[in-house]
Amino acid sequence: MNLNDLLSRKDIAPKQVLVLRHRPWEPELNKVLPWLAAEKPDVFNAYQQTQGEKVERAMTRAGYVAAFIGREPGKALFVGLYSIKGSKPITRKQFWQIPANVELKSFGMKGFTEESPRSSILWFDLVLTDFYAHWKGKLIVGWPGIERSWHRWAHIPKNEMPVLAVLDESALDAAMPEWNQIDLTWEELGVLPTRWKVAISQWRAIYYTFDTSDGKGYVGSAYGGNNLLGRWKNYAARGHGGNRLLRQRDPKYFRFTILERVSPDMDKGDVIRLEATWKDRLHTRAPFGLNDN
């Protein structure tokens, strides 16, 4: 069985389908794109609604875009089939007035830059269909040929994409690393996969916020509602978590890690005392660090 068999079963002609295997060259965007597909599908869609000239020309001839993400060589992970409802030219100013594009820029996307010789690009109205929607993040197909050839017409024989697997759980929100290997940017806090959020909500912990702009750090503790998730959601929304010295700084330079996990039933007072020992050991009290107590 291959992708074209699945299309034909839904009465979709493969010659109408342009297959895209997204694998951003920007490292941070490449890391979070699966999370965006899972948690913020509109932002993921914005990533593919404008293209370079070659793919743009192909999309004007297509009826559908089959969106995949490339995570392993020779494989593609299914996100969805989008119907192309039309297109319109937009200027560089209009491109950057789209909120989703501004969010993508925070993850390193270059987008429609001043260096582009074009004065306008086409924006495609892509509407997600229900085509095997229950296999989002689960369907894996083979990606034949050259890896860098990331857009293919489905009906061309050399592009045949065999079904390799249908996973039990979505691979878009991949398994978490060990707690002591978690290292997140401020932007990443806002798009954490659901599987991660469930786990982090159960953790009481001592965490560390590092400002890459000058190397200063802040030690905090999480023991209240939703535990560490509650604290990090606050940072994601406000940028500073209510801390006086962090308010004066740009959160785009922050990194978030975990210093120590503690028992889920540890008394609040004991957590706070443990937090104080980390402040002492890492010398994060002002003026050397960003703790003001």
Buried (B, 14 or more C-beta within 10 A) or exposed (E): EBBBEBBEEEEBEBBBBBBBBBBBEBEBBBBBBBBBBBBBBEBBBBBBBBBEEEBBEBBEEBBBBBBBBBBEEEBBBBBBBBBBEEBEEBEBEBBBEBEBBBBBBBBBBEBBEEEBEEEBBBBBEBEBBEBBEEBBBBBBBBBEEEEEEBBBBBBEEEBBBEBBEEEEEBBBBBEBEEBEEBEBBBBBBBBBBEBBBEBBBEBBBBBBBBBEEEEBBBBBBBBEEBBBBBBBBBBBEEBBBEBEBBEEBEBEEBBBBBBBBBEEEEEEEEBEEBBBEBBEEBEBBEEEBBBEE
